[in-house]
Amino acid sequence: MIIIPFKDWQKLDLRVGKIIEVKDHPNADKLYLLTIDLGTEKKTLVAGLKENYKPEEMQGKLCVIFCNLEPATIRGVKSEGMIMAAVSRDKKGKETGVVLIQPEKDIELGAKIE
């Protein structure tokens, strides 16, 4: 485990968003293109969730988005952040489960995680 100073934690911009569109990535079998509504803006994310979720299971869900992650082009599509998920692994490190991180109650889109 790496310990980071509180001032570094404060640099993260984690916000509540809503998944408003889920499409297959045109250049990758295991990736989705997600459109996320953050209240004041919309972002496109590339997410490797195809093996864990069907599009209809994600559509309309609230989620937590890492908003100020440096954009990255993944298989030809610009990803403007990262959707947060919990990942479990077996003793050999193989992924055994993925669950989206969600607020427990409704809250306005764009609410900051503090």
TIPAMI-813745 format. One record per atom (N, C-alpha, C, CB): residue in one letter; x, y, z negated. Coordinates in nm, 4 decimals. Glycine has a CB too. Layout:
BEGIN
   code          x          y          z
      a          X          Y          Z
...
***
This chain:
BEGIN
   code          x          y          z
      m     0.0844    -0.1177     0.0000
      m     0.0000     0.0000     0.0000
      m     0.0890     0.1241     0.0000
      m    -0.0960    -0.0003    -0.1221
      i     0.0504     0.2207     0.0814
      i     0.1218     0.3484     0.0867
      i     0.0428     0.4510     0.0068
      i     0.1424     0.3963     0.2345
      i     0.1088     0.5180    -0.0854
      i     0.0458     0.6230    -0.1655
      i     0.0670     0.7560    -0.0937
      i     0.1045     0.6272    -0.3117
      i    -0.0416     0.8316    -0.0756
      i    -0.0299     0.9622    -0.0107
      i    -0.0711     1.0712    -0.1094
      i    -0.1173     0.9685     0.1183
      p    -0.0126     1.1878    -0.0964
      p    -0.0526     1.2989    -0.1830
      p    -0.1949     1.3440    -0.1507
      p     0.0454     1.4169    -0.1680
      f    -0.2624     1.4006    -0.2499
      f    -0.3989     1.4493    -0.2320
      f    -0.4068     1.5510    -0.1191
      f    -0.4506     1.5110    -0.3616
      k    -0.3050     1.6337    -0.1048
      k    -0.3069     1.7355     0.0018
      k    -0.3130     1.6703     0.1404
      k    -0.1819     1.8264    -0.0083
      d    -0.2556     1.5493     0.1547
      d    -0.2656     1.4786     0.2827
      d    -0.4070     1.4254     0.3044
      d    -0.1640     1.3629     0.2884
      w    -0.4711     1.3754     0.1999
      w    -0.6109     1.3304     0.2079
      w    -0.6993     1.4455     0.2553
      w    -0.6602     1.2771     0.0699
      q    -0.6725     1.5655     0.2053
      q    -0.7552     1.6814     0.2405
      q    -0.7457     1.7173     0.3892
      q    -0.7143     1.8014     0.1563
      k    -0.6431     1.6703     0.4577
      k    -0.6276     1.6977     0.6004
      k    -0.7256     1.6173     0.6853
      k    -0.4854     1.6675     0.6440
      l    -0.7752     1.5064     0.6330
      l    -0.8670     1.4210     0.7087
      l    -1.0032     1.4880     0.7206
      l    -0.8809     1.2827     0.6417
      d    -1.0582     1.4864     0.8397
      d    -1.1926     1.5388     0.8621
      d    -1.2838     1.4193     0.8921
      d    -1.1950     1.6448     0.9801
      l    -1.3441     1.3671     0.7864
      l    -1.4378     1.2550     0.7975
      l    -1.5779     1.3113     0.7845
      l    -1.4105     1.1449     0.6886
      r    -1.6627     1.2787     0.8820
      r    -1.7983     1.3352     0.8829
      r    -1.9019     1.2284     0.9159
      r    -1.8079     1.4507     0.9840
      v    -2.0248     1.2559     0.8733
      v    -2.1375     1.1681     0.9049
      v    -2.1840     1.1996     1.0464
      v    -2.2546     1.1855     0.8018
      g    -2.1991     1.0948     1.1246
      g    -2.2507     1.1081     1.2597
      g    -2.3604     1.0061     1.2843
      g    -2.1384     1.0917     1.3622
      k    -2.4239     1.0190     1.3986
      k    -2.5282     0.9246     1.4390
      k    -2.4938     0.8728     1.5776
      k    -2.6701     0.9914     1.4374
      i    -2.4984     0.7412     1.5927
      i    -2.4702     0.6797     1.7219
      i    -2.5935     0.6989     1.8104
      i    -2.4337     0.5269     1.7064
      i    -2.5786     0.7787     1.9158
      i    -2.6950     0.8073     2.0004
      i    -2.6904     0.7339     2.1340
      i    -2.7052     0.9560     2.0252
      e    -2.5721     0.6804     2.1679
      e    -2.5636     0.6028     2.2921
      e    -2.4503     0.5011     2.2803
      e    -2.5411     0.6962     2.4152
      v    -2.4772     0.3801     2.3288
      v    -2.3781     0.2723     2.3309
      v    -2.3750     0.2158     2.4729
      v    -2.4120     0.1597     2.2246
      k    -2.2573     0.2246     2.5360
      k    -2.2422     0.1722     2.6722
      k    -2.1199     0.0816     2.6764
      k    -2.2291     0.2881     2.7765
      d    -2.1198    -0.0107     2.7707
      d    -2.0015    -0.0925     2.7941
      d    -1.8907    -0.0049     2.8517
      d    -2.0337    -0.2109     2.8895
      h    -1.7685    -0.0309     2.8091
      h    -1.6527     0.0372     2.8677
      h    -1.6342    -0.0191     3.0085
      h    -1.5218     0.0177     2.7796
      p    -1.6169     0.0670     3.1084
      p    -1.6072     0.0167     3.2462
      p    -1.4792    -0.0619     3.2753
      p    -1.6164     0.1318     3.3419
      n    -1.3768    -0.0466     3.1903
      n    -1.2474    -0.1098     3.2178
      n    -1.2012    -0.2055     3.1086
      n    -1.1433    -0.0043     3.2373
      a    -1.2927    -0.2475     3.0205
      a    -1.2510    -0.3357     2.9110
      a    -1.3686    -0.4209     2.8645
      a    -1.1943    -0.2534     2.7929
      d    -1.3445    -0.5493     2.8457
      d    -1.4503    -0.6425     2.8060
      d    -1.4887    -0.6340     2.6586
      d    -1.4076    -0.7820     2.8371
      k    -1.3981    -0.5886     2.5724
      k    -1.4238    -0.5899     2.4280
      k    -1.4542    -0.4532     2.3693
      k    -1.3064    -0.6478     2.3571
      l    -1.4663    -0.3512     2.4565
      l    -1.4835    -0.2139     2.4084
      l    -1.6190    -0.1555     2.4475
      l    -1.3724    -0.1255     2.4626
      y    -1.6686    -0.0685     2.3580
      y    -1.7869     0.0125     2.3863
      y    -1.7462     0.1582     2.4002
      y    -1.8935    -0.0040     2.2753
      l    -1.8278     0.2336     2.4716
      l    -1.8224     0.3791     2.4704
      l    -1.9394     0.4253     2.3852
      l    -1.8280     0.4402     2.6164
      l    -1.9093     0.4974     2.2792
      l    -2.0118     0.5469     2.1882
      l    -2.0245     0.6977     2.2027
      l    -1.9791     0.5089     2.0421
      t    -2.1465     0.7469     2.2071
      t    -2.1703     0.8900     2.1965
      t    -2.2216     0.9143     2.0557
      t    -2.2719     0.9418     2.3059
      i    -2.1519     1.0026     1.9839
      i    -2.1817     1.0295     1.8440
      i    -2.2311     1.1729     1.8304
      i    -2.0573     1.0052     1.7547
      d    -2.3452     1.1913     1.7639
      d    -2.3985     1.3236     1.7344
      d    -2.3500     1.3627     1.5951
      d    -2.5557     1.3260     1.7434
      l    -2.2767     1.4739     1.5886
      l    -2.2251     1.5239     1.4608
      l    -2.2999     1.6495     1.4161
      l    -2.0749     1.5536     1.4720
      g    -2.4166     1.6726     1.4716
      g    -2.4972     1.7878     1.4332
      g    -2.4674     1.9095     1.5181
      g    -2.4748     1.8206     1.2883
      t    -2.3429     1.9565     1.5148
      t    -2.3045     2.0755     1.5908
      t    -2.2312     2.0411     1.7193
      t    -2.2182     2.1653     1.5060
      e    -2.1950     1.9155     1.7364
      e    -2.1253     1.8718     1.8580
      e    -2.1459     1.7222     1.8773
      e    -1.9735     1.9053     1.8506
      k    -2.1155     1.6790     1.9973
      k    -2.1191     1.5361     2.0288
      k    -1.9788     1.4932     2.0697
      k    -2.2231     1.5048     2.1424
      k    -1.9403     1.3713     2.0325
      k    -1.8096     1.3175     2.0670
      k    -1.8256     1.1822     2.1339
      k    -1.7205     1.3058     1.9424
      t    -1.7322     1.1526     2.2240
      t    -1.7248     1.0205     2.2855
      t    -1.6132     0.9432     2.2172
      t    -1.7007     1.0302     2.4399
      l    -1.6436     0.8219     2.1733
      l    -1.5451     0.7354     2.1092
      l    -1.5363     0.6046     2.1850
      l    -1.5809     0.7102     1.9611
      v    -1.4174     0.5488     2.1902
      v    -1.3974     0.4135     2.2409
      v    -1.3805     0.3262     2.1179
      v    -1.2725     0.4032     2.3394
      a    -1.4619     0.2207     2.1079
      a    -1.4595     0.1375     1.9878
      a    -1.4581    -0.0106     2.0234
      a    -1.5799     0.1688     1.8990
      g    -1.3725    -0.0847     1.9575
      g    -1.3601    -0.2286     1.9799
      g    -1.4552    -0.3081     1.8930
      g    -1.2183    -0.2735     1.9541
      l    -1.5835    -0.2873     1.9138
      l    -1.6854    -0.3496     1.8279
      l    -1.7722    -0.4515     1.9000
      l    -1.7735    -0.2437     1.7691
      k    -1.7412    -0.4816     2.0249
      k    -1.8270    -0.5684     2.1056
      k    -1.8432    -0.7087     2.0490
      k    -1.7723    -0.5778     2.2441
      e    -1.7395    -0.7592     1.9844
      e    -1.7472    -0.8948     1.9283
      e    -1.8252    -0.8978     1.7972
      e    -1.6069    -0.9505     1.9058
      n    -1.8575    -0.7791     1.7431
      n    -1.9239    -0.7717     1.6131
      n    -2.0652    -0.7148     1.6165
      n    -1.8419    -0.6899     1.5215
      y    -2.0960    -0.6350     1.7169
      y    -2.2262    -0.5687     1.7247
      y    -2.2797    -0.5715     1.8672
      y    -2.2160    -0.4239     1.6750
      k    -2.4106    -0.5869     1.8783
      k    -2.4805    -0.5669     2.0048
      k    -2.5164    -0.4187     2.0122
      k    -2.6092    -0.6591     2.0164
      p    -2.5316    -0.3632     2.1319
      p    -2.5650    -0.2207     2.1431
      p    -2.6882    -0.1807     2.0622
      p    -2.5871    -0.1852     2.2876
      e    -2.7916    -0.2638     2.0658
      e    -2.9152    -0.2285     1.9941
      e    -2.8973    -0.2294     1.8421
      e    -3.0267    -0.3250     2.0325
      e    -2.7976    -0.2989     1.7915
      e    -2.7699    -0.2989     1.6470
      e    -2.7017    -0.1695     1.6027
      e    -2.6820    -0.4192     1.6097
      m    -2.6388    -0.1003     1.6963
      m    -2.5663     0.0221     1.6629
      m    -2.6462     0.1487     1.6922
      m    -2.4363     0.0264     1.7388
      q    -2.7290     0.1405     1.7942
      q    -2.8080     0.2560     1.8380
      q    -2.8859     0.3158     1.7211
      q    -2.9049     0.2156     1.9510
      g    -2.8682     0.4469     1.6983
      g    -2.9436     0.5177     1.5959
      g    -2.8864     0.5090     1.4553
      g    -3.0805     0.4666     1.5939
      k    -2.7796     0.4329     1.4354
      k    -2.7218     0.4180     1.3013
      k    -2.6412     0.5413     1.2621
      k    -2.6327     0.2930     1.2949
      l    -2.6497     0.5759     1.1332
      l    -2.5580     0.6737     1.0777
      l    -2.4242     0.6046     1.0565
      l    -2.6128     0.7346     0.9446
      c    -2.3170     0.6815     1.0655
      c    -2.1830     0.6242     1.0530
      c    -2.0882     0.7319     1.0022
      c    -2.1334     0.5662     1.1894
      v    -1.9652     0.6924     0.9738
      v    -1.8612     0.7865     0.9333
      v    -1.7581     0.7937     1.0454
      v    -1.7947     0.7437     0.7976
      i    -1.7253     0.9166     1.0855
      i    -1.6343     0.9399     1.1975
      i    -1.5107     1.0160     1.1495
      i    -1.7055     1.0181     1.3106
      f    -1.3946     0.9681     1.1899
      f    -1.2675     1.0375     1.1690
      f    -1.2581     1.1371     1.2841
      f    -1.1418     0.9367     1.1648
      c    -1.2921     1.2641     1.2559
      c    -1.3092     1.3643     1.3619
      c    -1.1805     1.4291     1.4090
      c    -1.4010     1.4705     1.3149
      n    -1.0821     1.4432     1.3229
      n    -0.9617     1.5147     1.3657
      n    -0.8449     1.4212     1.3966
      n    -0.9204     1.6132     1.2590
      l    -0.8762     1.2986     1.4324
      l    -0.7754     1.2074     1.4841
      l    -0.7340     1.2560     1.6226
      l    -0.8288     1.0605     1.4890
      e    -0.6067     1.2524     1.6508
      e    -0.5596     1.2957     1.7817
      e    -0.6289     1.2156     1.8913
      e    -0.4068     1.2806     1.7924
      p    -0.6865     1.2823     1.9926
      p    -0.7526     1.2095     2.1018
      p    -0.6562     1.1134     2.1707
      p    -0.8103     1.3079     2.2044
      a    -0.7108     1.0028     2.2182
      a    -0.6309     0.9026     2.2888
      a    -0.7093     0.8543     2.4093
      a    -0.5936     0.7834     2.1955
      t    -0.6394     0.8304     2.5187
      t    -0.7033     0.7733     2.6364
      t    -0.6877     0.6221     2.6295
      t    -0.6419     0.8308     2.7685
      i    -0.8007     0.5528     2.6232
      i    -0.8022     0.4074     2.6082
      i    -0.8675     0.3473     2.7324
      i    -0.8782     0.3641     2.4777
      r    -0.7862     0.2765     2.8095
      r    -0.8325     0.2159     2.9346
      r    -0.9012     0.3177     3.0248
      r    -0.9278     0.1008     2.9052
      g    -0.8430     0.4384     3.0309
      g    -0.8915     0.5404     3.1234
      g    -0.9998     0.6313     3.0701
      g    -0.9410     0.4757     3.2434
      v    -1.0433     0.6130     2.9435
      v    -1.1481     0.6966     2.8858
      v    -1.0944     0.7655     2.7607
      v    -1.2744     0.6125     2.8523
      k    -1.1161     0.8969     2.7522
      k    -1.0695     0.9739     2.6367
      k    -1.1581     0.9451     2.5154
      k    -1.0689     1.1257     2.6686
      s    -1.0951     0.9030     2.4058
      s    -1.1641     0.8796     2.2789
      s    -1.1338     0.9968     2.1872
      s    -1.1206     0.7436     2.2133
      e    -1.2401     1.0590     2.1327
      e    -1.2264     1.1834     2.0569
      e    -1.2352     1.1637     1.9059
      e    -1.3319     1.2807     2.1003
      g    -1.2059     1.0456     1.8576
      g    -1.2107     1.0184     1.7141
      g    -1.2160     0.8693     1.6912
      g    -1.3315     1.0873     1.6482
      m    -1.2550     0.8311     1.5706
      m    -1.2636     0.6887     1.5366
      m    -1.3828     0.6659     1.4437
      m    -1.1315     0.6391     1.4698
      i    -1.4592     0.5620     1.4736
      i    -1.5681     0.5221     1.3851
      i    -1.5075     0.4356     1.2745
      i    -1.6816     0.4449     1.4635
      m    -1.5480     0.4604     1.1522
      m    -1.4891     0.3903     1.0382
      m    -1.5646     0.2603     1.0118
      m    -1.4904     0.4801     0.9122
      a    -1.4866     0.1557     0.9856
      a    -1.5432     0.0232     0.9597
      a    -1.4568    -0.0482     0.8570
      a    -1.5535    -0.0602     1.0907
      a    -1.5187    -0.1354     0.7808
      a    -1.4457    -0.2244     0.6900
      a    -1.4176    -0.3531     0.7655
      a    -1.5266    -0.2524     0.5575
      v    -1.2961    -0.4059     0.7484
      v    -1.2545    -0.5270     0.8189
      v    -1.2029    -0.6266     0.7158
      v    -1.1450    -0.4958     0.9271
      s    -1.2572    -0.7483     0.7189
      s    -1.2048    -0.8537     0.6320
      s    -1.1183    -0.9472     0.7155
      s    -1.3204    -0.9324     0.5620
      r    -1.0185    -1.0048     0.6499
      r    -0.9245    -1.0947     0.7175
      r    -0.8989    -1.2160     0.6299
      r    -0.7912    -1.0221     0.7503
      d    -0.8683    -1.3293     0.6954
      d    -0.8328    -1.4491     0.6193
      d    -0.6860    -1.4401     0.5770
      d    -0.8586    -1.5783     0.7033
      k    -0.6361    -1.5423     0.5103
      k    -0.4993    -1.5406     0.4583
      k    -0.3939    -1.5301     0.5676
      k    -0.4743    -1.6643     0.3771
      k    -0.4282    -1.5700     0.6887
      k    -0.3345    -1.5612     0.8013
      k    -0.3449    -1.4273     0.8744
      k    -0.3596    -1.6754     0.8994
      g    -0.4356    -1.3413     0.8300
      g    -0.4516    -1.2105     0.8912
      g    -0.5523    -1.2044     1.0029
      g    -0.3233    -1.1650     0.9418
      k    -0.6198    -1.3165     1.0299
      k    -0.7202    -1.3182     1.1362
      k    -0.8469    -1.2474     1.0889
      k    -0.7521    -1.4636     1.1796
      e    -0.9001    -1.1628     1.1753
      e    -1.0222    -1.0889     1.1443
      e    -1.1389    -1.1856     1.1252
      e    -1.0541    -0.9871     1.2562
      t    -1.2101    -1.1694     1.0135
      t    -1.3238    -1.2565     0.9856
      t    -1.4561    -1.1807     0.9764
      t    -1.3000    -1.3316     0.8573
      g    -1.4496    -1.0489     0.9745
      g    -1.5726    -0.9706     0.9690
      g    -1.5458    -0.8225     0.9851
      g    -1.6448    -0.9955     0.8387
      v    -1.6411    -0.7524     1.0469
      v    -1.6323    -0.6074     1.0650
      v    -1.7684    -0.5485     1.0333
      v    -1.5867    -0.5696     1.2105
      v    -1.7708    -0.4443     0.9491
      v    -1.8954    -0.3795     0.9092
      v    -1.8753    -0.2281     0.9180
      v    -1.9384    -0.4228     0.7643
      l    -1.9653    -0.1604     0.9875
      l    -1.9587    -0.0142     0.9951
      l    -1.9813     0.0473     0.8580
      l    -2.0624     0.0399     1.0952
      i    -1.9068     0.1536     0.8294
      i    -1.9250     0.2292     0.7053
      i    -2.0402     0.3272     0.7289
      i    -1.7917     0.3050     0.6625
      q    -2.1397     0.3233     0.6396
      q    -2.2586     0.4078     0.6551
      q    -2.2939     0.4749     0.5235
      q    -2.3777     0.3251     0.7059
      p    -2.3531     0.5971     0.5292
      p    -2.4057     0.6571     0.4066
      p    -2.5208     0.5719     0.3532
      p    -2.4530     0.8032     0.4322
      e    -2.5356     0.5673     0.2216
      e    -2.6422     0.4856     0.1632
      e    -2.7806     0.5489     0.1781
      e    -2.6135     0.4614     0.0167
      k    -2.7853     0.6814     0.1986
      k    -2.9114     0.7537     0.2168
      k    -2.8957     0.8477     0.3356
      k    -2.9515     0.8328     0.0872
      d    -3.0094     0.8974     0.3867
      d    -3.0035     0.9961     0.4937
      d    -2.9383     1.1237     0.4430
      d    -3.1442     1.0255     0.5487
      i    -2.8573     1.1824     0.5269
      i    -2.7914     1.3109     0.4979
      i    -2.7723     1.3784     0.6325
      i    -2.6521     1.2925     0.4201
      e    -2.7585     1.5107     0.6319
      e    -2.7497     1.5819     0.7581
      e    -2.6279     1.5398     0.8383
      e    -2.7463     1.7306     0.7337
      l    -2.6459     1.5395     0.9691
      l    -2.5362     1.5048     1.0581
      l    -2.4259     1.6101     1.0448
      l    -2.5855     1.4940     1.2054
      g    -2.3025     1.5647     1.0425
      g    -2.1891     1.6542     1.0271
      g    -2.1460     1.6736     0.8827
      g    -2.2214     1.7861     1.0868
      a    -2.2212     1.6158     0.7866
      a    -2.1827     1.6296     0.6460
      a    -2.0407     1.5740     0.6282
      a    -2.2846     1.5550     0.5520
      k    -1.9586     1.6502     0.5536
      k    -1.8183     1.6136     0.5355
      k    -1.8041     1.5134     0.4207
      k    -1.7322     1.7394     0.5084
      i    -1.7196     1.4136     0.4418
      i    -1.6870     1.3159     0.3368
      i    -1.5766     1.3809     0.2525
      i    -1.6404     1.1737     0.3980
      e    -1.6023     1.3949     0.1234
      e    -1.5040     1.4599     0.0340
      e    -1.4732     1.3709    -0.0831
      e    -1.5556     1.5960    -0.0161
***
